[in-house]
Amino acid sequence: MATSDPLVHMLRPFDPEEDPNTVSMRWEKWLSRFETYLVAKDITDAARCKAQLLLLAGCKVYDIYDTLAEDADDFAATKTKLNNYFKPLKDEAMAVFQFREEVQKPGESVDQFVTRLRAQAKHCGFADKSKEIRAQVLQKTINKKLRREILKNPTWDLTAVLKEARAIENSEARAGDIEGREETINRIRNKPPLAMQDRQGQKQQSSVHKCDHCGCHAKDHRPDRPDKPDKPRKKDTFENSDVCGHCGGKWPHEGGRKKCPAFGKTCRKCGRENHFERVCCQGKNERINMLMAEDSISQEQENVPRRYCYDDQYVF
């Protein structure tokens, strides 16, 4: 039946098989908590103390005591037999080894680190626990500034080391707050206005050449040559010549663009209008985007003719 006593939940049953290397240290800690529990509950009767010990220690401890018990055992005798059973398993060499392996954890203060070292040092049999703890802090702290201060002051005892550690940690915390606030202010000050950001974004977008038809990058139309960049567009071969780029005859035509023999005619090669098959560029520049639509012909001025083509579309 579960108990409603909140103090009982602080004493979980002792497991001597959990870690044989630390069983003596764990038993001493458990027994200390049990004696505190007796004081808190104001239990002084020896028979009740013995019953509480065997009940709260758990089945495994009860079975061990059952092999050692005698009819005349009181509370003191029961504790002594259990202590004698667990203490021979105490290994100071292993305790010292575990003490030397302790390191300061990330996010752990030096005070918290020292508290763990003190708990471990109780089982190591050190003649001067404070001296050993100070040496462990020097070697295994993650605070490099504290290590340098300890080395500069070899006469510091553990109390002085803790005082310096608290001062360093407090100053670093305050400095971090100030520096973080200044960094935020500088970031806000150096941030360009929203209008400038919009202009920069538009400029970056306009610098990317995209296909007029599908909107993808021009190089995506070259799956057979993915590693070679697009070459710059060559100028029309009919530019700066006396040959008409639409009919192949002499340029310019007398009477304007409508007097060109190719005007209104359909190319038998590509099916487009306003040029003959012999000057058709279909197939030579298929990967280049069409820059002008066919209906732009009607929008050109009469006296400003164009004699060259863009891609496969000819414009007068």
Backbone hydrogen bonds in HBPLUS format (Angstrom, degrees):
<---DONOR---> <-ACCEPTOR-->    atom                        ^
c    i                          cat <-CA-CA->   ^        H-A-AA   ^      H-
h    n   atom  resd res      DA  || num        DHA   H-A  angle D-A-AA Bond
n    s   type  num  typ     dist DA aas  dist angle  dist       angle   num
A0008-VAL N   A0005-ASP O   3.24 MM   3  5.63 139.6  2.42 107.0 116.7     1
A0010-MET N   A0007-LEU O   3.14 MM   3  5.48 153.6  2.21 106.0 113.9     2
A0011-LEU N   A0008-VAL O   2.99 MM   3  5.51 161.7  2.02 115.5 121.5     3
A0014-PHE N   A0057-ALA O   2.88 MM  43  5.24 135.6  2.08 122.1 133.3     4
A0018-GLU N   A0015-ASP O   3.37 MM   3  5.61 169.7  2.38 111.4 114.2     5
A0022-THR N   A0019-ASP O   3.01 MM   3  5.68 154.5  2.08 121.2 128.2     6
A0026-ARG N   A0022-THR O   2.93 MM   4  6.11 163.9  1.96 160.6 165.7     7
A0027-TRP N   A0023-VAL O   2.91 MM   4  6.00 150.5  2.00 143.6 151.5     8
A0028-GLU N   A0024-SER O   3.09 MM   4  6.29 162.3  2.12 148.2 152.3     9
A0029-LYS N   A0025-MET O   3.15 MM   4  6.37 157.4  2.21 144.9 150.7    10
A0030-TRP N   A0026-ARG O   2.90 MM   4  6.10 159.7  1.94 146.2 152.2    11
A0031-LEU N   A0027-TRP O   2.83 MM   4  5.98 166.2  1.85 155.9 159.5    12
A0032-SER N   A0028-GLU O   3.04 MM   4  6.15 149.1  2.14 139.9 148.0    13
A0033-ARG N   A0029-LYS O   3.12 MM   4  6.42 155.9  2.18 147.6 153.2    14
A0034-PHE N   A0030-TRP O   2.94 MM   4  6.22 150.2  2.03 146.9 156.0    15
A0035-GLU N   A0031-LEU O   3.01 MM   4  6.25 157.2  2.06 148.5 153.1    16
A0036-THR N   A0032-SER O   3.13 MM   4  6.40 147.3  2.24 140.7 149.6    17
A0037-TYR N   A0033-ARG O   2.93 MM   4  6.22 147.4  2.04 143.2 152.4    18
A0037-TYR N   A0034-PHE O   3.06 MM   3  4.91 115.2  2.50  90.4 106.4    19
A0038-LEU N   A0034-PHE O   3.00 MM   4  6.41 148.8  2.10 148.1 156.1    20
A0039-VAL N   A0035-GLU O   3.19 MM   4  6.47 152.9  2.27 141.3 147.6    21
A0040-ALA N   A0036-THR O   2.93 MM   4  6.22 160.6  1.97 150.4 155.9    22
A0041-LYS N   A0037-TYR O   2.95 MM   4  6.16 149.2  2.05 147.9 155.8    23
A0042-ASP N   A0038-LEU O   2.92 MM   4  5.84 107.1  2.46 131.1 147.9    24
A0043-ILE N   A0038-LEU O   2.96 MM   5  5.18 168.3  1.97 149.9 153.3    25
A0042-ASP N   A0039-VAL O   3.09 MM   3  4.86 149.8  2.19  96.1 105.3    26
A0049-CYS N   A0045-ASP O   2.92 MM   4  6.16 156.7  1.97 153.9 161.5    27
A0050-LYS N   A0046-ALA O   3.00 MM   4  6.20 158.3  2.05 148.6 153.4    28
A0051-ALA N   A0047-ALA O   3.04 MM   4  6.26 159.8  2.08 145.0 150.7    29
A0052-GLN N   A0048-ARG O   2.85 MM   4  6.05 160.6  1.89 150.6 156.1    30
A0053-LEU N   A0049-CYS O   2.95 MM   4  6.12 153.3  2.02 144.1 151.6    31
A0054-LEU N   A0050-LYS O   3.06 MM   4  6.34 171.0  2.07 156.5 157.0    32
A0055-LEU N   A0051-ALA O   2.94 MM   4  6.01 146.8  2.05 144.2 154.1    33
A0056-LEU N   A0052-GLN O   2.92 MM   4  5.93 172.0  1.93 152.5 154.6    34
A0057-ALA N   A0053-LEU O   2.99 MM   4  5.85 147.4  2.10 145.6 154.0    35
A0062-TYR N   A0058-GLY O   3.08 MM   4  6.28 156.0  2.14 147.7 155.3    36
A0063-ASP N   A0059-CYS O   2.90 MM   4  6.11 153.5  1.97 149.3 155.7    37
A0064-ILE N   A0060-LYS O   3.12 MM   4  6.38 149.7  2.22 139.8 147.8    38
A0065-TYR N   A0061-VAL O   2.93 MM   4  6.21 163.4  1.96 153.9 157.8    39
A0066-ASP N   A0062-TYR O   2.94 MM   4  6.08 145.3  2.07 142.5 152.3    40
A0067-THR N   A0064-ILE O   3.19 MM   3  5.61 145.2  2.32 105.8 114.7    41
A0068-LEU N   A0065-TYR O   2.84 MM   3  5.02 147.5  1.94 106.9 117.7    42
A0069-ALA N   A0065-TYR O   2.83 MM   4  5.75 123.8  2.15 156.4 172.9    43
A0073-ASP N   A0070-GLU O   3.22 MM   3  5.59 168.7  2.23 117.2 119.3    44
A0078-THR N   A0074-ASP O   2.95 MM   4  6.11 154.1  2.02 148.8 156.3    45
A0079-LYS N   A0075-PHE O   3.02 MM   4  6.29 161.7  2.06 151.7 155.9    46
A0080-THR N   A0076-ALA O   3.00 MM   4  6.23 158.8  2.05 146.6 152.7    47
A0081-LYS N   A0077-ALA O   3.03 MM   4  6.23 161.4  2.06 149.3 153.3    48
A0082-LEU N   A0078-THR O   3.09 MM   4  6.32 161.6  2.12 150.0 155.1    49
A0083-ASN N   A0079-LYS O   2.84 MM   4  6.01 158.2  1.89 152.0 158.8    50
A0084-ASN N   A0080-THR O   2.89 MM   4  6.05 160.9  1.92 149.7 154.9    51
A0085-TYR N   A0081-LYS O   2.98 MM   4  6.13 137.3  2.16 135.8 147.3    52
A0086-PHE N   A0082-LEU O   3.04 MM   4  6.30 157.3  2.09 150.1 154.5    53
A0087-LYS N   A0083-ASN O   2.81 MM   4  5.76 160.1  1.85 155.2 161.0    54
A0089-LEU N   A0086-PHE O   3.10 MM   3  5.59 144.4  2.24 110.9 121.0    55
A0090-LYS N   A0087-LYS O   2.83 MM   3  5.13 163.8  1.86 116.9 121.6    56
A0095-ALA N   A0091-ASP O   3.09 MM   4  6.40 153.2  2.16 145.7 153.8    57
A0096-VAL N   A0092-GLU O   2.82 MM   4  6.04 157.9  1.87 153.9 158.8    58
A0097-PHE N   A0093-ALA O   2.98 MM   4  6.19 155.5  2.04 142.5 149.6    59
A0098-GLN N   A0094-MET O   2.94 MM   4  6.19 159.5  1.99 148.6 153.4    60
A0099-PHE N   A0095-ALA O   2.89 MM   4  6.12 146.7  2.00 142.1 152.0    61
A0100-ARG N   A0096-VAL O   2.95 MM   4  6.24 157.2  2.00 152.4 157.2    62
A0101-GLU N   A0097-PHE O   3.13 MM   4  6.38 131.9  2.38 139.3 152.0    63
A0102-GLU N   A0099-PHE O   3.22 MM   3  5.47 159.0  2.27 106.3 112.7    64
A0104-GLN N   A0140-LYS O   3.19 MM  36  6.13 175.1  2.19 146.3 146.4    65
A0108-GLU N   A0105-LYS O   3.03 MM   3  5.31 158.4  2.07 134.1 134.1    66
A0113-PHE N   A0109-SER O   3.02 MM   4  6.33 153.6  2.09 146.0 153.8    67
A0114-VAL N   A0110-VAL O   2.89 MM   4  6.10 160.0  1.93 152.7 157.2    68
A0115-THR N   A0111-ASP O   3.02 MM   4  6.25 148.5  2.12 143.4 152.0    69
A0116-ARG N   A0112-GLN O   3.21 MM   4  6.52 153.8  2.28 145.3 150.6    70
A0117-LEU N   A0113-PHE O   3.07 MM   4  6.39 152.7  2.14 144.9 153.1    71
A0118-ARG N   A0114-VAL O   2.87 MM   4  6.10 153.5  1.94 151.0 157.4    72
A0119-ALA N   A0115-THR O   3.22 MM   4  6.45 158.3  2.27 144.8 149.5    73
A0120-GLN N   A0116-ARG O   3.12 MM   4  6.37 153.1  2.19 144.7 151.9    74
A0121-ALA N   A0117-LEU O   2.81 MM   4  5.94 152.3  1.89 149.3 157.5    75
A0123-HIS N   A0120-GLN O   3.29 MM   3  6.06 164.1  2.32 119.2 122.8    76
A0124-CYS N   A0121-ALA O   3.16 MM   3  5.11 169.9  2.17 108.8 111.3    77
A0132-GLU N   A0128-ASP O   3.25 MM   4  6.55 158.8  2.30 149.7 155.3    78
A0133-ILE N   A0129-LYS O   2.89 MM   4  6.12 157.1  1.95 154.1 160.9    79
A0134-ARG N   A0130-SER O   2.90 MM   4  6.08 158.8  1.95 147.5 153.3    80
A0135-ALA N   A0131-LYS O   3.06 MM   4  6.28 157.8  2.11 144.6 150.2    81
A0136-GLN N   A0132-GLU O   2.97 MM   4  6.21 149.8  2.07 142.7 151.1    82
A0137-VAL N   A0133-ILE O   2.92 MM   4  6.20 153.3  1.99 151.2 158.2    83
A0138-LEU N   A0134-ARG O   3.03 MM   4  6.30 158.8  2.07 148.9 154.3    84
A0139-GLN N   A0135-ALA O   3.12 MM   4  6.37 154.5  2.19 144.4 150.3    85
A0140-LYS N   A0136-GLN O   2.85 MM   4  5.85 163.9  1.88 153.8 158.3    86
A0141-THR N   A0137-VAL O   3.04 MM   4  5.25 128.0  2.32 143.3 141.9    87
A0147-ARG N   A0143-ASN O   3.17 MM   4  6.50 157.1  2.22 148.8 155.2    88
A0148-ARG N   A0144-LYS O   3.07 MM   4  6.36 158.2  2.12 150.0 154.7    89
A0149-GLU N   A0145-LYS O   3.09 MM   4  6.36 153.2  2.16 144.8 152.1    90
A0150-ILE N   A0146-LEU O   2.95 MM   4  6.23 153.5  2.02 152.7 159.7    91
A0151-LEU N   A0147-ARG O   3.03 MM   4  6.28 158.0  2.08 148.5 154.4    92
A0152-LYS N   A0148-ARG O   2.96 MM   4  6.17 142.7  2.10 141.6 151.9    93
A0153-ASN N   A0149-GLU O   3.09 MM   4  6.22 127.4  2.38 135.1 147.8    94
A0153-ASN N   A0150-ILE O   3.16 MM   3  5.10 136.2  2.36  93.6 105.9    95
A0156-TRP N   A0153-ASN O   3.19 MM   3  5.85 170.5  2.20 122.5 125.1    96
A0161-VAL N   A0157-ASP O   3.04 MM   4  6.34 154.4  2.11 151.9 159.8    97
A0162-LEU N   A0158-LEU O   2.99 MM   4  6.22 160.7  2.03 151.3 155.3    98
A0163-LYS N   A0159-THR O   3.03 MM   4  6.27 153.0  2.11 144.6 152.4    99
A0164-GLU N   A0160-ALA O   3.01 MM   4  6.24 160.4  2.05 148.3 152.6   100
A0165-ALA N   A0161-VAL O   2.89 MM   4  6.08 154.1  1.95 147.7 155.8   101
A0166-ARG N   A0162-LEU O   2.97 MM   4  6.17 160.0  2.01 149.0 153.0   102
A0167-ALA N   A0163-LYS O   3.15 MM   4  6.39 157.1  2.20 143.6 149.8   103
A0168-ILE N   A0164-GLU O   2.95 MM   4  6.19 160.2  1.99 151.9 156.7   104
A0169-GLU N   A0165-ALA O   2.95 MM   4  6.12 168.8  1.97 153.5 156.7   105
A0170-ASN N   A0166-ARG O   2.96 MM   4  6.05 159.1  2.00 147.5 153.3   106
A0171-SER N   A0167-ALA O   3.01 MM   4  6.14 161.4  2.05 145.8 151.1   107
A0172-GLU N   A0168-ILE O   2.94 MM   4  6.10 159.1  1.99 151.9 157.7   108
A0173-ALA N   A0169-GLU O   3.04 MM   4  6.16 151.1  2.13 140.5 148.2   109
A0174-ARG N   A0170-ASN O   3.02 MM   4  6.29 161.9  2.06 151.0 155.1   110
A0175-ALA N   A0171-SER O   2.87 MM   4  5.99 162.2  1.90 147.9 153.7   111
A0176-GLY N   A0172-GLU O   2.89 MM   4  5.93 150.8  1.98 140.1 148.1   112
A0177-ASP N   A0173-ALA O   3.15 MM   4  6.43 149.1  2.25 141.8 149.0   113
A0178-ILE N   A0174-ARG O   3.09 MM   4  6.42 162.3  2.12 152.3 156.3   114
A0179-GLU N   A0175-ALA O   2.86 MM   4  6.00 173.3  1.87 157.5 159.7   115
A0180-GLY N   A0176-GLY O   2.92 MM   4  5.86 152.7  2.00 139.4 147.2   116
A0181-ARG N   A0177-ASP O   3.06 MM   4  6.22 150.2  2.15 142.0 149.4   117
A0182-GLU N   A0178-ILE O   2.95 MM   4  6.26 158.0  2.00 152.0 158.2   118
A0183-GLU N   A0179-GLU O   2.93 MM   4  6.09 155.1  2.00 145.4 152.0   119
A0184-THR N   A0180-GLY O   3.13 MM   4  6.31 151.6  2.21 139.2 146.1   120
A0185-ILE N   A0181-ARG O   3.05 MM   4  6.33 156.2  2.11 146.6 152.9   121
A0186-ASN N   A0182-GLU O   2.92 MM   4  6.16 163.6  1.95 153.2 157.3   122
A0187-ARG N   A0183-GLU O   2.98 MM   4  6.11 151.4  2.07 142.6 150.4   123
A0188-ILE N   A0184-THR O   3.08 MM   4  6.32 151.6  2.17 143.7 150.8   124
A0189-ARG N   A0185-ILE O   2.92 MM   4  6.20 157.4  1.98 150.1 156.8   125
A0190-ASN N   A0186-ASN O   2.95 MM   4  6.05 157.6  2.00 148.6 153.7   126
A0191-LYS N   A0188-ILE O   3.38 MM   3  5.27 154.3  2.45  96.8 104.2   127
A0197-GLN N   A0193-PRO O   3.03 MM   4  6.35 154.5  2.10 149.5 157.2   128
A0198-ASP N   A0194-LEU O   2.93 MM   4  6.20 153.0  2.00 148.4 155.2   129
A0199-ARG N   A0195-ALA O   3.04 MM   4  6.34 153.9  2.11 144.3 151.1   130
A0200-GLN N   A0196-MET O   2.90 MM   4  6.12 158.9  1.94 150.6 156.4   131
A0201-GLY N   A0197-GLN O   2.89 MM   4  6.11 155.6  1.95 146.5 153.3   132
A0202-GLN N   A0198-ASP O   2.93 MM   4  6.16 156.1  1.98 146.8 153.2   133
A0203-LYS N   A0199-ARG O   2.89 MM   4  6.07 154.5  1.96 146.3 153.6   134
A0204-GLN N   A0200-GLN O   2.98 MM   4  6.21 155.9  2.04 146.8 152.6   135
A0205-GLN N   A0201-GLY O   3.01 MM   4  6.22 154.4  2.08 143.8 150.9   136
A0206-SER N   A0202-GLN O   2.85 MM   4  6.05 155.9  1.91 149.0 155.6   137
A0207-SER N   A0203-LYS O   3.11 MM   4  6.22 133.1  2.34 138.6 149.6   138
A0208-VAL N   A0205-GLN O   3.28 MM   3  5.63 161.8  2.31 108.0 113.5   139
A0211-CYS N   A0216-CYS O   2.69 MM   5  5.45 164.4  1.71 162.4 166.7   140
A0215-GLY N   A0211-CYS O   3.08 MM   4  4.76 138.1  2.27 118.1 128.6   141
A0220-ASP N   A0217-HIS O   2.97 MM   3  5.52 151.6  2.06 112.9 121.6   142
A0221-HIS N   A0218-ALA O   3.13 MM   3  5.83 167.6  2.15 118.7 122.6   143
A0222-ARG N   A0219-LYS O   3.10 MM   3  5.49 156.1  2.16 115.6 117.3   144
A0225-ARG N   A0222-ARG O   3.14 MM   3  5.52 154.1  2.21 110.1 117.6   145
A0239-GLU N   A0236-ASP O   3.26 MM   3  5.54 160.2  2.30 105.8 111.8   146
A0251-TRP N   A0242-ASP O   2.77 MM   9  4.98 150.2  1.86 144.7 139.9   147
A0244-CYS N   A0249-GLY O   2.77 MM   5  5.36 170.6  1.78 154.9 158.0   148
A0248-GLY N   A0244-CYS O   3.05 MM   4  4.96 138.2  2.23 123.9 135.1   149
A0276-PHE N   A0246-HIS O   2.88 MM  30  6.23 150.1  1.97 169.2 173.8   150
A0259-LYS N   A0256-GLY O   3.15 MM   3  5.73 157.8  2.20 114.3 120.9   151
A0260-CYS N   A0257-ARG O   3.18 MM   3  5.59 166.3  2.20 111.8 115.8   152
A0263-PHE N   A0260-CYS O   3.02 MM   3  5.42 162.0  2.05 116.4 122.2   153
A0265-LYS N   A0262-ALA O   3.04 MM   3  5.23 164.3  2.06 123.9 127.4   154
A0274-ASN N   A0265-LYS O   2.65 MM   9  5.21 132.8  1.86 149.6 161.0   155
A0267-CYS N   A0272-ARG O   2.62 MM   5  5.41 172.0  1.62 170.8 169.3   156
A0271-GLY N   A0267-CYS O   2.89 MM   4  4.94 135.6  2.09 125.8 137.9   157
A0279-VAL N   A0276-PHE O   3.32 MM   3  5.83 151.0  2.41 108.8 116.0   158
A0280-CYS N   A0277-GLU O   3.16 MM   3  5.01 164.0  2.19 103.8 108.4   159
A0284-LYS N   A0281-CYS O   3.08 MM   3  5.72 164.1  2.11 138.0 142.6   160
A0288-ILE N   A0285-ASN O   3.24 MM   3  5.70 160.1  2.28 113.6 119.2   161
A0296-SER N   A0293-ALA O   3.11 MM   3  5.62 162.7  2.14 112.0 117.4   162
A0297-ILE N   A0294-GLU O   3.21 MM   3  6.06 171.7  2.22 121.5 124.1   163
A0299-GLN N   A0296-SER O   3.13 MM   3  5.10 141.4  2.29  95.4 106.6   164
A0300-GLU N   A0297-ILE O   3.33 MM   3  5.56 159.8  2.37 106.0 111.7   165
A0304-VAL N   A0301-GLN O   3.37 MM   3  5.51 169.1  2.39 107.6 110.1   166
A0306-ARG N   A0316-PHE O   2.85 MM  10  4.91 152.5  1.93  98.8 106.0   167
A0313-GLN N   A0310-TYR O   3.17 MM   3  5.83 165.6  2.19 142.6 142.0   168
